[in-house]
Amino acid sequence: MTPKLPLRIRMYVCEHCGLVLDRDENAALNLAALVKRHVAGSGPETENGRGADRKTPSCGAGGIEASTPH
């Protein structure tokens, strides 16, 4: 386990294996993986954000349209 580093230290160097990690790059990779797991994995992608896969039929909403009497 790595010790908690102060924010002024931007790079982490492992004393055992010599691995060098940029703190900001590592954070970006972690966020990208989180988004991929939770957003992309939440369901199939759709053309609009509401999940509809087709347009409303040309007959209107249920075949009955609200109108103002003339």
CHARMM-style PDB file with segment names, atoms N, HN, CA, C and O in Angstrom:
ATOM      1  N   MET     1       0.848  -1.186   0.000  1.00  0.00      PROA
ATOM      2  CA  MET     1       0.000   0.000   0.000  1.00  0.00      PROA
ATOM      3  C   MET     1       0.888   1.242   0.000  1.00  0.00      PROA
ATOM      4  O   MET     1       1.895   1.307   0.705  1.00  0.00      PROA
ATOM      5  N   THR     2       0.495   2.214  -0.798  1.00  0.00      PROA
ATOM      6  HN  THR     2      -0.323   2.162  -1.371  1.00  0.00      PROA
ATOM      7  CA  THR     2       1.288   3.435  -0.885  1.00  0.00      PROA
ATOM      8  C   THR     2       0.885   4.404   0.217  1.00  0.00      PROA
ATOM      9  O   THR     2      -0.284   4.466   0.599  1.00  0.00      PROA
ATOM     10  N   PRO     3       1.824   5.140   0.713  1.00  0.00      PROA
ATOM     11  CA  PRO     3       1.493   6.132   1.737  1.00  0.00      PROA
ATOM     12  C   PRO     3       0.732   7.308   1.112  1.00  0.00      PROA
ATOM     13  O   PRO     3       0.850   7.556  -0.088  1.00  0.00      PROA
ATOM     14  N   LYS     4      -0.039   8.020   1.916  1.00  0.00      PROA
ATOM     15  HN  LYS     4      -0.135   7.818   2.890  1.00  0.00      PROA
ATOM     16  CA  LYS     4      -0.742   9.201   1.433  1.00  0.00      PROA
ATOM     17  C   LYS     4       0.298  10.290   1.188  1.00  0.00      PROA
ATOM     18  O   LYS     4       1.031  10.686   2.094  1.00  0.00      PROA
ATOM     19  N   LEU     5       0.345  10.763  -0.047  1.00  0.00      PROA
ATOM     20  HN  LEU     5      -0.251  10.441  -0.783  1.00  0.00      PROA
ATOM     21  CA  LEU     5       1.339  11.762  -0.434  1.00  0.00      PROA
ATOM     22  C   LEU     5       0.717  13.150  -0.436  1.00  0.00      PROA
ATOM     23  O   LEU     5      -0.463  13.299  -0.755  1.00  0.00      PROA
ATOM     24  N   PRO     6       1.496  14.165  -0.086  1.00  0.00      PROA
ATOM     25  CA  PRO     6       0.973  15.527  -0.182  1.00  0.00      PROA
ATOM     26  C   PRO     6       0.750  15.895  -1.652  1.00  0.00      PROA
ATOM     27  O   PRO     6       1.426  15.362  -2.532  1.00  0.00      PROA
ATOM     28  N   LEU     7      -0.197  16.805  -1.923  1.00  0.00      PROA
ATOM     29  HN  LEU     7      -0.746  17.238  -1.208  1.00  0.00      PROA
ATOM     30  CA  LEU     7      -0.524  17.174  -3.298  1.00  0.00      PROA
ATOM     31  C   LEU     7       0.638  17.791  -4.065  1.00  0.00      PROA
ATOM     32  O   LEU     7       0.648  17.755  -5.295  1.00  0.00      PROA
ATOM     33  N   ARG     8       1.606  18.348  -3.374  1.00  0.00      PROA
ATOM     34  HN  ARG     8       1.598  18.377  -2.374  1.00  0.00      PROA
ATOM     35  CA  ARG     8       2.740  18.972  -4.066  1.00  0.00      PROA
ATOM     36  C   ARG     8       3.632  17.935  -4.748  1.00  0.00      PROA
ATOM     37  O   ARG     8       4.411  18.278  -5.638  1.00  0.00      PROA
ATOM     38  N   ILE     9       3.523  16.683  -4.340  1.00  0.00      PROA
ATOM     39  HN  ILE     9       2.891  16.405  -3.617  1.00  0.00      PROA
ATOM     40  CA  ILE     9       4.299  15.620  -4.987  1.00  0.00      PROA
ATOM     41  C   ILE     9       3.473  15.095  -6.152  1.00  0.00      PROA
ATOM     42  O   ILE     9       2.434  14.466  -5.950  1.00  0.00      PROA
ATOM     43  N   ARG    10       3.942  15.357  -7.385  1.00  0.00      PROA
ATOM     44  HN  ARG    10       4.786  15.868  -7.549  1.00  0.00      PROA
ATOM     45  CA  ARG    10       3.184  15.039  -8.588  1.00  0.00      PROA
ATOM     46  C   ARG    10       3.513  13.669  -9.162  1.00  0.00      PROA
ATOM     47  O   ARG    10       2.725  13.129  -9.938  1.00  0.00      PROA
ATOM     48  N   MET    11       4.650  13.094  -8.804  1.00  0.00      PROA
ATOM     49  HN  MET    11       5.290  13.533  -8.173  1.00  0.00      PROA
ATOM     50  CA  MET    11       5.066  11.795  -9.320  1.00  0.00      PROA
ATOM     51  C   MET    11       5.252  10.830  -8.157  1.00  0.00      PROA
ATOM     52  O   MET    11       5.693  11.221  -7.076  1.00  0.00      PROA
ATOM     53  N   TYR    12       4.910   9.561  -8.391  1.00  0.00      PROA
ATOM     54  HN  TYR    12       4.552   9.243  -9.270  1.00  0.00      PROA
ATOM     55  CA  TYR    12       5.130   8.511  -7.409  1.00  0.00      PROA
ATOM     56  C   TYR    12       6.176   7.557  -7.976  1.00  0.00      PROA
ATOM     57  O   TYR    12       6.060   7.117  -9.120  1.00  0.00      PROA
ATOM     58  N   VAL    13       7.178   7.241  -7.199  1.00  0.00      PROA
ATOM     59  HN  VAL    13       7.273   7.599  -6.269  1.00  0.00      PROA
ATOM     60  CA  VAL    13       8.211   6.286  -7.606  1.00  0.00      PROA
ATOM     61  C   VAL    13       8.230   5.154  -6.587  1.00  0.00      PROA
ATOM     62  O   VAL    13       8.446   5.384  -5.397  1.00  0.00      PROA
ATOM     63  N   CYS    14       8.000   3.919  -7.063  1.00  0.00      PROA
ATOM     64  HN  CYS    14       7.824   3.732  -8.029  1.00  0.00      PROA
ATOM     65  CA  CYS    14       8.015   2.750  -6.189  1.00  0.00      PROA
ATOM     66  C   CYS    14       9.462   2.411  -5.840  1.00  0.00      PROA
ATOM     67  O   CYS    14      10.307   2.271  -6.725  1.00  0.00      PROA
ATOM     68  N   GLU    15       9.735   2.284  -4.557  1.00  0.00      PROA
ATOM     69  HN  GLU    15       9.049   2.398  -3.839  1.00  0.00      PROA
ATOM     70  CA  GLU    15      11.087   1.969  -4.109  1.00  0.00      PROA
ATOM     71  C   GLU    15      11.489   0.531  -4.424  1.00  0.00      PROA
ATOM     72  O   GLU    15      12.677   0.223  -4.515  1.00  0.00      PROA
ATOM     73  N   HSD    16      10.502  -0.351  -4.592  1.00  0.00      PROA
ATOM     74  HN  HSD    16       9.536  -0.101  -4.518  1.00  0.00      PROA
ATOM     75  CA  HSD    16      10.800  -1.767  -4.821  1.00  0.00      PROA
ATOM     76  C   HSD    16      11.047  -2.091  -6.286  1.00  0.00      PROA
ATOM     77  O   HSD    16      12.007  -2.792  -6.607  1.00  0.00      PROA
ATOM     78  N   CYS    17      10.191  -1.590  -7.190  1.00  0.00      PROA
ATOM     79  HN  CYS    17       9.411  -1.021  -6.929  1.00  0.00      PROA
ATOM     80  CA  CYS    17      10.311  -1.979  -8.603  1.00  0.00      PROA
ATOM     81  C   CYS    17      10.708  -0.827  -9.527  1.00  0.00      PROA
ATOM     82  O   CYS    17      11.042  -1.057 -10.689  1.00  0.00      PROA
ATOM     83  N   GLY    18      10.674   0.410  -9.021  1.00  0.00      PROA
ATOM     84  HN  GLY    18      10.403   0.596  -8.077  1.00  0.00      PROA
ATOM     85  CA  GLY    18      11.057   1.550  -9.845  1.00  0.00      PROA
ATOM     86  C   GLY    18       9.934   2.121 -10.702  1.00  0.00      PROA
ATOM     87  O   GLY    18      10.175   3.012 -11.516  1.00  0.00      PROA
ATOM     88  N   LEU    19       8.706   1.621 -10.534  1.00  0.00      PROA
ATOM     89  HN  LEU    19       8.511   0.897  -9.872  1.00  0.00      PROA
ATOM     90  CA  LEU    19       7.561   2.125 -11.282  1.00  0.00      PROA
ATOM     91  C   LEU    19       7.376   3.611 -11.006  1.00  0.00      PROA
ATOM     92  O   LEU    19       7.419   4.043  -9.855  1.00  0.00      PROA
ATOM     93  N   VAL    20       7.170   4.390 -12.062  1.00  0.00      PROA
ATOM     94  HN  VAL    20       7.135   4.039 -12.998  1.00  0.00      PROA
ATOM     95  CA  VAL    20       6.954   5.831 -11.926  1.00  0.00      PROA
ATOM     96  C   VAL    20       5.564   6.153 -12.459  1.00  0.00      PROA
ATOM     97  O   VAL    20       5.245   5.816 -13.599  1.00  0.00      PROA
ATOM     98  N   LEU    21       4.734   6.802 -11.645  1.00  0.00      PROA
ATOM     99  HN  LEU    21       4.993   7.076 -10.719  1.00  0.00      PROA
ATOM    100  CA  LEU    21       3.379   7.180 -12.039  1.00  0.00      PROA
ATOM    101  C   LEU    21       3.183   8.677 -11.880  1.00  0.00      PROA
ATOM    102  O   LEU    21       3.529   9.260 -10.853  1.00  0.00      PROA
ATOM    103  N   ASP    22       2.618   9.293 -12.925  1.00  0.00      PROA
ATOM    104  HN  ASP    22       2.337   8.819 -13.760  1.00  0.00      PROA
ATOM    105  CA  ASP    22       2.221  10.695 -12.844  1.00  0.00      PROA
ATOM    106  C   ASP    22       0.866  10.738 -12.158  1.00  0.00      PROA
ATOM    107  O   ASP    22      -0.063  10.050 -12.579  1.00  0.00      PROA
ATOM    108  N   ARG    23       0.744  11.526 -11.123  1.00  0.00      PROA
ATOM    109  HN  ARG    23       1.499  12.086 -10.781  1.00  0.00      PROA
ATOM    110  CA  ARG    23      -0.472  11.567 -10.308  1.00  0.00      PROA
ATOM    111  C   ARG    23      -1.695  11.991 -11.122  1.00  0.00      PROA
ATOM    112  O   ARG    23      -2.759  11.386 -10.988  1.00  0.00      PROA
ATOM    113  N   ASP    24      -1.564  13.010 -11.954  1.00  0.00      PROA
ATOM    114  HN  ASP    24      -0.700  13.502 -12.063  1.00  0.00      PROA
ATOM    115  CA  ASP    24      -2.696  13.501 -12.736  1.00  0.00      PROA
ATOM    116  C   ASP    24      -3.106  12.500 -13.815  1.00  0.00      PROA
ATOM    117  O   ASP    24      -4.296  12.281 -14.042  1.00  0.00      PROA
ATOM    118  N   GLU    25      -2.130  11.898 -14.474  1.00  0.00      PROA
ATOM    119  HN  GLU    25      -1.163  12.075 -14.290  1.00  0.00      PROA
ATOM    120  CA  GLU    25      -2.434  10.904 -15.505  1.00  0.00      PROA
ATOM    121  C   GLU    25      -3.129   9.684 -14.887  1.00  0.00      PROA
ATOM    122  O   GLU    25      -4.080   9.153 -15.459  1.00  0.00      PROA
ATOM    123  N   ASN    26      -2.660   9.256 -13.745  1.00  0.00      PROA
ATOM    124  HN  ASN    26      -1.887   9.688 -13.280  1.00  0.00      PROA
ATOM    125  CA  ASN    26      -3.274   8.126 -13.062  1.00  0.00      PROA
ATOM    126  C   ASN    26      -4.716   8.445 -12.669  1.00  0.00      PROA
ATOM    127  O   ASN    26      -5.598   7.596 -12.805  1.00  0.00      PROA
ATOM    128  N   ALA    27      -4.959   9.655 -12.186  1.00  0.00      PROA
ATOM    129  HN  ALA    27      -4.243  10.345 -12.076  1.00  0.00      PROA
ATOM    130  CA  ALA    27      -6.317  10.058 -11.817  1.00  0.00      PROA
ATOM    131  C   ALA    27      -7.226  10.065 -13.041  1.00  0.00      PROA
ATOM    132  O   ALA    27      -8.376   9.632 -12.963  1.00  0.00      PROA
ATOM    133  N   ALA    28      -6.718  10.554 -14.171  1.00  0.00      PROA
ATOM    134  HN  ALA    28      -5.784  10.905 -14.234  1.00  0.00      PROA
ATOM    135  CA  ALA    28      -7.504  10.579 -15.400  1.00  0.00      PROA
ATOM    136  C   ALA    28      -7.851   9.161 -15.853  1.00  0.00      PROA
ATOM    137  O   ALA    28      -8.978   8.912 -16.283  1.00  0.00      PROA
ATOM    138  N   LEU    29      -6.913   8.243 -15.763  1.00  0.00      PROA
ATOM    139  HN  LEU    29      -5.998   8.445 -15.413  1.00  0.00      PROA
ATOM    140  CA  LEU    29      -7.170   6.855 -16.137  1.00  0.00      PROA
ATOM    141  C   LEU    29      -8.216   6.223 -15.219  1.00  0.00      PROA
ATOM    142  O   LEU    29      -9.085   5.482 -15.680  1.00  0.00      PROA
ATOM    143  N   ASN    30      -8.131   6.515 -13.928  1.00  0.00      PROA
ATOM    144  HN  ASN    30      -7.425   7.117 -13.554  1.00  0.00      PROA
ATOM    145  CA  ASN    30      -9.109   5.993 -12.975  1.00  0.00      PROA
ATOM    146  C   ASN    30     -10.508   6.523 -13.264  1.00  0.00      PROA
ATOM    147  O   ASN    30     -11.478   5.769 -13.197  1.00  0.00      PROA
ATOM    148  N   LEU    31     -10.626   7.817 -13.586  1.00  0.00      PROA
ATOM    149  HN  LEU    31      -9.837   8.430 -13.640  1.00  0.00      PROA
ATOM    150  CA  LEU    31     -11.931   8.406 -13.900  1.00  0.00      PROA
ATOM    151  C   LEU    31     -12.504   7.821 -15.191  1.00  0.00      PROA
ATOM    152  O   LEU    31     -13.700   7.539 -15.269  1.00  0.00      PROA
ATOM    153  N   ALA    32     -11.659   7.640 -16.195  1.00  0.00      PROA
ATOM    154  HN  ALA    32     -10.688   7.869 -16.132  1.00  0.00      PROA
ATOM    155  CA  ALA    32     -12.118   7.060 -17.460  1.00  0.00      PROA
ATOM    156  C   ALA    32     -12.644   5.642 -17.247  1.00  0.00      PROA
ATOM    157  O   ALA    32     -13.662   5.264 -17.825  1.00  0.00      PROA
ATOM    158  N   ALA    33     -11.959   4.866 -16.427  1.00  0.00      PROA
ATOM    159  HN  ALA    33     -11.132   5.173 -15.957  1.00  0.00      PROA
ATOM    160  CA  ALA    33     -12.408   3.507 -16.138  1.00  0.00      PROA
ATOM    161  C   ALA    33     -13.727   3.521 -15.375  1.00  0.00      PROA
ATOM    162  O   ALA    33     -14.591   2.678 -15.619  1.00  0.00      PROA
ATOM    163  N   LEU    34     -13.892   4.463 -14.460  1.00  0.00      PROA
ATOM    164  HN  LEU    34     -13.191   5.148 -14.263  1.00  0.00      PROA
ATOM    165  CA  LEU    34     -15.132   4.587 -13.696  1.00  0.00      PROA
ATOM    166  C   LEU    34     -16.298   4.927 -14.615  1.00  0.00      PROA
ATOM    167  O   LEU    34     -17.374   4.339 -14.499  1.00  0.00      PROA
ATOM    168  N   VAL    35     -16.090   5.866 -15.522  1.00  0.00      PROA
ATOM    169  HN  VAL    35     -15.217   6.343 -15.616  1.00  0.00      PROA
ATOM    170  CA  VAL    35     -17.139   6.251 -16.464  1.00  0.00      PROA
ATOM    171  C   VAL    35     -17.505   5.067 -17.348  1.00  0.00      PROA
ATOM    172  O   VAL    35     -18.685   4.813 -17.592  1.00  0.00      PROA
ATOM    173  N   LYS    36     -16.518   4.356 -17.819  1.00  0.00      PROA
ATOM    174  HN  LYS    36     -15.559   4.562 -17.621  1.00  0.00      PROA
ATOM    175  CA  LYS    36     -16.766   3.220 -18.697  1.00  0.00      PROA
ATOM    176  C   LYS    36     -17.601   2.152 -17.981  1.00  0.00      PROA
ATOM    177  O   LYS    36     -18.503   1.565 -18.579  1.00  0.00      PROA
ATOM    178  N   ARG    37     -17.304   1.905 -16.715  1.00  0.00      PROA
ATOM    179  HN  ARG    37     -16.571   2.382 -16.230  1.00  0.00      PROA
ATOM    180  CA  ARG    37     -18.055   0.890 -15.956  1.00  0.00      PROA
ATOM    181  C   ARG    37     -19.481   1.321 -15.663  1.00  0.00      PROA
ATOM    182  O   ARG    37     -20.407   0.519 -15.782  1.00  0.00      PROA
ATOM    183  N   HSD    38     -19.671   2.591 -15.277  1.00  0.00      PROA
ATOM    184  HN  HSD    38     -18.919   3.243 -15.180  1.00  0.00      PROA
ATOM    185  CA  HSD    38     -20.978   3.024 -14.794  1.00  0.00      PROA
ATOM    186  C   HSD    38     -21.868   3.657 -15.851  1.00  0.00      PROA
ATOM    187  O   HSD    38     -23.088   3.499 -15.788  1.00  0.00      PROA
ATOM    188  N   VAL    39     -21.310   4.358 -16.806  1.00  0.00      PROA
ATOM    189  HN  VAL    39     -20.319   4.486 -16.857  1.00  0.00      PROA
ATOM    190  CA  VAL    39     -22.134   5.025 -17.813  1.00  0.00      PROA
ATOM    191  C   VAL    39     -22.339   4.119 -19.009  1.00  0.00      PROA
ATOM    192  O   VAL    39     -23.478   3.829 -19.373  1.00  0.00      PROA
ATOM    193  N   ALA    40     -21.276   3.671 -19.620  1.00  0.00      PROA
ATOM    194  HN  ALA    40     -20.350   3.907 -19.325  1.00  0.00      PROA
ATOM    195  CA  ALA    40     -21.399   2.842 -20.814  1.00  0.00      PROA
ATOM    196  C   ALA    40     -22.011   1.494 -20.478  1.00  0.00      PROA
ATOM    197  O   ALA    40     -22.665   0.894 -21.330  1.00  0.00      PROA
ATOM    198  N   GLY    41     -21.821   1.005 -19.278  1.00  0.00      PROA
ATOM    199  HN  GLY    41     -21.290   1.493 -18.586  1.00  0.00      PROA
ATOM    200  CA  GLY    41     -22.359  -0.290 -18.901  1.00  0.00      PROA
ATOM    201  C   GLY    41     -23.778  -0.245 -18.372  1.00  0.00      PROA
ATOM    202  O   GLY    41     -24.311  -1.274 -17.955  1.00  0.00      PROA
ATOM    203  N   SER    42     -24.409   0.933 -18.380  1.00  0.00      PROA
ATOM    204  HN  SER    42     -23.977   1.769 -18.718  1.00  0.00      PROA
ATOM    205  CA  SER    42     -25.733   1.049 -17.780  1.00  0.00      PROA
ATOM    206  C   SER    42     -26.852   0.559 -18.684  1.00  0.00      PROA
ATOM    207  O   SER    42     -27.960   0.318 -18.205  1.00  0.00      PROA
ATOM    208  N   GLY    43     -26.600   0.409 -19.957  1.00  0.00      PROA
ATOM    209  HN  GLY    43     -25.700   0.605 -20.347  1.00  0.00      PROA
ATOM    210  CA  GLY    43     -27.629  -0.070 -20.874  1.00  0.00      PROA
ATOM    211  C   GLY    43     -27.217   0.184 -22.299  1.00  0.00      PROA
ATOM    212  O   GLY    43     -26.171   0.782 -22.550  1.00  0.00      PROA
ATOM    213  N   PRO    44     -28.031  -0.266 -23.239  1.00  0.00      PROA
ATOM    214  CA  PRO    44     -27.672  -0.066 -24.643  1.00  0.00      PROA
ATOM    215  C   PRO    44     -27.707   1.416 -25.010  1.00  0.00      PROA
ATOM    216  O   PRO    44     -28.519   2.183 -24.493  1.00  0.00      PROA
ATOM    217  N   GLU    45     -26.825   1.789 -25.897  1.00  0.00      PROA
ATOM    218  HN  GLU    45     -26.166   1.165 -26.317  1.00  0.00      PROA
ATOM    219  CA  GLU    45     -26.807   3.182 -26.343  1.00  0.00      PROA
ATOM    220  C   GLU    45     -27.998   3.425 -27.256  1.00  0.00      PROA
ATOM    221  O   GLU    45     -28.399   2.546 -28.019  1.00  0.00      PROA
ATOM    222  N   THR    46     -28.557   4.621 -27.172  1.00  0.00      PROA
ATOM    223  HN  THR    46     -28.232   5.335 -26.552  1.00  0.00      PROA
ATOM    224  CA  THR    46     -29.703   4.970 -28.000  1.00  0.00      PROA
ATOM    225  C   THR    46     -29.404   6.240 -28.761  1.00  0.00      PROA
ATOM    226  O   THR    46     -28.430   6.935 -28.470  1.00  0.00      PROA
ATOM    227  N   GLU    47     -30.237   6.541 -29.732  1.00  0.00      PROA
ATOM    228  HN  GLU    47     -31.028   5.977 -29.968  1.00  0.00      PROA
ATOM    229  CA  GLU    47     -30.018   7.739 -30.527  1.00  0.00      PROA
ATOM    230  C   GLU    47     -30.387   8.993 -29.758  1.00  0.00      PROA
ATOM    231  O   GLU    47     -29.826  10.056 -30.020  1.00  0.00      PROA
ATOM    232  N   ASN    48     -31.314   8.899 -28.819  1.00  0.00      PROA
ATOM    233  HN  ASN    48     -31.770   8.034 -28.607  1.00  0.00      PROA
ATOM    234  CA  ASN    48     -31.591  10.048 -27.972  1.00  0.00      PROA
ATOM    235  C   ASN    48     -31.426   9.625 -26.517  1.00  0.00      PROA
ATOM    236  O   ASN    48     -31.400   8.432 -26.213  1.00  0.00      PROA
ATOM    237  N   GLY    49     -31.317  10.578 -25.639  1.00  0.00      PROA
ATOM    238  HN  GLY    49     -31.339  11.546 -25.886  1.00  0.00      PROA
ATOM    239  CA  GLY    49     -31.018  10.300 -24.249  1.00  0.00      PROA
ATOM    240  C   GLY    49     -32.152   9.664 -23.465  1.00  0.00      PROA
ATOM    241  O   GLY    49     -31.949   9.246 -22.325  1.00  0.00      PROA
ATOM    242  N   ARG    50     -33.339   9.581 -24.049  1.00  0.00      PROA
ATOM    243  HN  ARG    50     -33.503   9.920 -24.975  1.00  0.00      PROA
ATOM    244  CA  ARG    50     -34.478   9.030 -23.322  1.00  0.00      PROA
ATOM    245  C   ARG    50     -34.681   7.550 -23.580  1.00  0.00      PROA
ATOM    246  O   ARG    50     -35.562   6.940 -22.975  1.00  0.00      PROA
ATOM    247  N   GLY    51     -33.899   6.963 -24.450  1.00  0.00      PROA
ATOM    248  HN  GLY    51     -33.183   7.459 -24.942  1.00  0.00      PROA
ATOM    249  CA  GLY    51     -34.008   5.547 -24.699  1.00  0.00      PROA
ATOM    250  C   GLY    51     -34.926   5.169 -25.843  1.00  0.00      PROA
ATOM    251  O   GLY    51     -35.074   3.981 -26.130  1.00  0.00      PROA
ATOM    252  N   ALA    52     -35.553   6.136 -26.511  1.00  0.00      PROA
ATOM    253  HN  ALA    52     -35.432   7.101 -26.278  1.00  0.00      PROA
ATOM    254  CA  ALA    52     -36.430   5.812 -27.638  1.00  0.00      PROA
ATOM    255  C   ALA    52     -35.587   5.361 -28.814  1.00  0.00      PROA
ATOM    256  O   ALA    52     -34.548   5.950 -29.112  1.00  0.00      PROA
ATOM    257  N   ASP    53     -36.041   4.317 -29.475  1.00  0.00      PROA
ATOM    258  HN  ASP    53     -36.885   3.838 -29.234  1.00  0.00      PROA
ATOM    259  CA  ASP    53     -35.285   3.829 -30.618  1.00  0.00      PROA
ATOM    260  C   ASP    53     -35.971   4.128 -31.940  1.00  0.00      PROA
ATOM    261  O   ASP    53     -35.467   3.753 -32.999  1.00  0.00      PROA
ATOM    262  N   ARG    54     -37.116   4.799 -31.891  1.00  0.00      PROA
ATOM    263  HN  ARG    54     -37.525   5.104 -31.031  1.00  0.00      PROA
ATOM    264  CA  ARG    54     -37.787   5.176 -33.130  1.00  0.00      PROA
ATOM    265  C   ARG    54     -38.592   6.443 -32.905  1.00  0.00      PROA
ATOM    266  O   ARG    54     -38.840   6.852 -31.770  1.00  0.00      PROA
ATOM    267  N   LYS    55     -38.987   7.044 -33.991  1.00  0.00      PROA
ATOM    268  HN  LYS    55     -38.786   6.712 -34.913  1.00  0.00      PROA
ATOM    269  CA  LYS    55     -39.743   8.287 -33.916  1.00  0.00      PROA
ATOM    270  C   LYS    55     -41.218   7.994 -33.643  1.00  0.00      PROA
ATOM    271  O   LYS    55     -41.689   6.876 -33.852  1.00  0.00      PROA
ATOM    272  N   THR    56     -41.938   9.008 -33.175  1.00  0.00      PROA
ATOM    273  HN  THR    56     -41.556   9.917 -33.005  1.00  0.00      PROA
ATOM    274  CA  THR    56     -43.379   8.893 -32.974  1.00  0.00      PROA
ATOM    275  C   THR    56     -44.033   8.650 -34.330  1.00  0.00      PROA
ATOM    276  O   THR    56     -43.677   9.306 -35.308  1.00  0.00      PROA
ATOM    277  N   PRO    57     -44.976   7.725 -34.405  1.00  0.00      PROA
ATOM    278  CA  PRO    57     -45.617   7.459 -35.696  1.00  0.00      PROA
ATOM    279  C   PRO    57     -46.270   8.699 -36.284  1.00  0.00      PROA
ATOM    280  O   PRO    57     -46.631   9.621 -35.553  1.00  0.00      PROA
ATOM    281  N   SER    58     -46.422   8.724 -37.597  1.00  0.00      PROA
ATOM    282  HN  SER    58     -46.129   7.975 -38.191  1.00  0.00      PROA
ATOM    283  CA  SER    58     -46.952   9.902 -38.278  1.00  0.00      PROA
ATOM    284  C   SER    58     -48.390  10.219 -37.901  1.00  0.00      PROA
ATOM    285  O   SER    58     -48.847  11.337 -38.142  1.00  0.00      PROA
ATOM    286  N   CYS    59     -49.130   9.259 -37.308  1.00  0.00      PROA
ATOM    287  HN  CYS    59     -48.759   8.351 -37.112  1.00  0.00      PROA
ATOM    288  CA  CYS    59     -50.514   9.521 -36.912  1.00  0.00      PROA
ATOM    289  C   CYS    59     -50.593  10.373 -35.645  1.00  0.00      PROA
ATOM    290  O   CYS    59     -51.688  10.735 -35.214  1.00  0.00      PROA
ATOM    291  N   GLY    60     -49.457  10.695 -35.050  1.00  0.00      PROA
ATOM    292  HN  GLY    60     -48.567  10.401 -35.400  1.00  0.00      PROA
ATOM    293  CA  GLY    60     -49.454  11.530 -33.856  1.00  0.00      PROA
ATOM    294  C   GLY    60     -49.380  10.711 -32.597  1.00  0.00      PROA
ATOM    295  O   GLY    60     -49.115   9.510 -32.641  1.00  0.00      PROA
ATOM    296  N   ALA    61     -49.610  11.343 -31.492  1.00  0.00      PROA
ATOM    297  HN  ALA    61     -49.826  12.319 -31.456  1.00  0.00      PROA
ATOM    298  CA  ALA    61     -49.495  10.691 -30.192  1.00  0.00      PROA
ATOM    299  C   ALA    61     -50.738   9.870 -29.917  1.00  0.00      PROA
ATOM    300  O   ALA    61     -51.740  10.422 -29.464  1.00  0.00      PROA
ATOM    301  N   GLY    62     -50.710   8.590 -30.170  1.00  0.00      PROA
ATOM    302  HN  GLY    62     -49.895   8.142 -30.538  1.00  0.00      PROA
ATOM    303  CA  GLY    62     -51.842   7.714 -29.905  1.00  0.00      PROA
ATOM    304  C   GLY    62     -52.999   7.919 -30.865  1.00  0.00      PROA
ATOM    305  O   GLY    62     -54.088   7.403 -30.613  1.00  0.00      PROA
ATOM    306  N   GLY    63     -52.811   8.647 -31.947  1.00  0.00      PROA
ATOM    307  HN  GLY    63     -51.927   9.067 -32.151  1.00  0.00      PROA
ATOM    308  CA  GLY    63     -53.864   8.875 -32.919  1.00  0.00      PROA
ATOM    309  C   GLY    63     -54.802   9.989 -32.543  1.00  0.00      PROA
ATOM    310  O   GLY    63     -55.672  10.337 -33.342  1.00  0.00      PROA
ATOM    311  N   ILE    64     -54.671  10.573 -31.358  1.00  0.00      PROA
ATOM    312  HN  ILE    64     -53.965  10.291 -30.709  1.00  0.00      PROA
ATOM    313  CA  ILE    64     -55.540  11.669 -30.927  1.00  0.00      PROA
ATOM    314  C   ILE    64     -54.667  12.872 -30.628  1.00  0.00      PROA
ATOM    315  O   ILE    64     -53.761  12.813 -29.797  1.00  0.00      PROA
ATOM    316  N   GLU    65     -54.953  13.954 -31.312  1.00  0.00      PROA
ATOM    317  HN  GLU    65     -55.689  14.002 -31.987  1.00  0.00      PROA
ATOM    318  CA  GLU    65     -54.155  15.152 -31.099  1.00  0.00      PROA
ATOM    319  C   GLU    65     -55.011  16.225 -30.441  1.00  0.00      PROA
ATOM    320  O   GLU    65     -56.176  16.413 -30.792  1.00  0.00      PROA
ATOM    321  N   ALA    66     -54.428  16.910 -29.500  1.00  0.00      PROA
ATOM    322  HN  ALA    66     -53.481  16.757 -29.215  1.00  0.00      PROA
ATOM    323  CA  ALA    66     -55.129  18.006 -28.857  1.00  0.00      PROA
ATOM    324  C   ALA    66     -55.150  19.192 -29.798  1.00  0.00      PROA
ATOM    325  O   ALA    66     -54.149  19.491 -30.449  1.00  0.00      PROA
ATOM    326  N   SER    67     -56.270  19.859 -29.871  1.00  0.00      PROA
ATOM    327  HN  SER    67     -57.083  19.616 -29.342  1.00  0.00      PROA
ATOM    328  CA  SER    67     -56.348  21.039 -30.728  1.00  0.00      PROA
ATOM    329  C   SER    67     -57.256  22.069 -30.089  1.00  0.00      PROA
ATOM    330  O   SER    67     -58.019  21.764 -29.172  1.00  0.00      PROA
ATOM    331  N   THR    68     -57.168  23.257 -30.571  1.00  0.00      PROA
ATOM    332  HN  THR    68     -56.549  23.504 -31.316  1.00  0.00      PROA
ATOM    333  CA  THR    68     -58.008  24.337 -30.099  1.00  0.00      PROA
ATOM    334  C   THR    68     -59.205  24.424 -31.041  1.00  0.00      PROA
ATOM    335  O   THR    68     -59.016  24.504 -32.255  1.00  0.00      PROA
ATOM    336  N   PRO    69     -60.437  24.410 -30.514  1.00  0.00      PROA
ATOM    337  CA  PRO    69     -61.600  24.514 -31.414  1.00  0.00      PROA
ATOM    338  C   PRO    69     -61.556  25.823 -32.162  1.00  0.00      PROA
ATOM    339  O   PRO    69     -61.176  26.858 -31.614  1.00  0.00      PROA
ATOM    340  N   HSD    70     -61.946  25.769 -33.416  1.00  0.00      PROA
ATOM    341  HN  HSD    70     -62.255  24.928 -33.861  1.00  0.00      PROA
ATOM    342  CA  HSD    70     -61.958  26.994 -34.256  1.00  0.00      PROA
ATOM    343  C   HSD    70     -63.356  27.475 -34.462  1.00  0.00      PROA
ATOM    344  OT1 HSD    70     -63.568  28.484 -35.135  1.00  0.00      PROA
TER     345      HSD     70
END
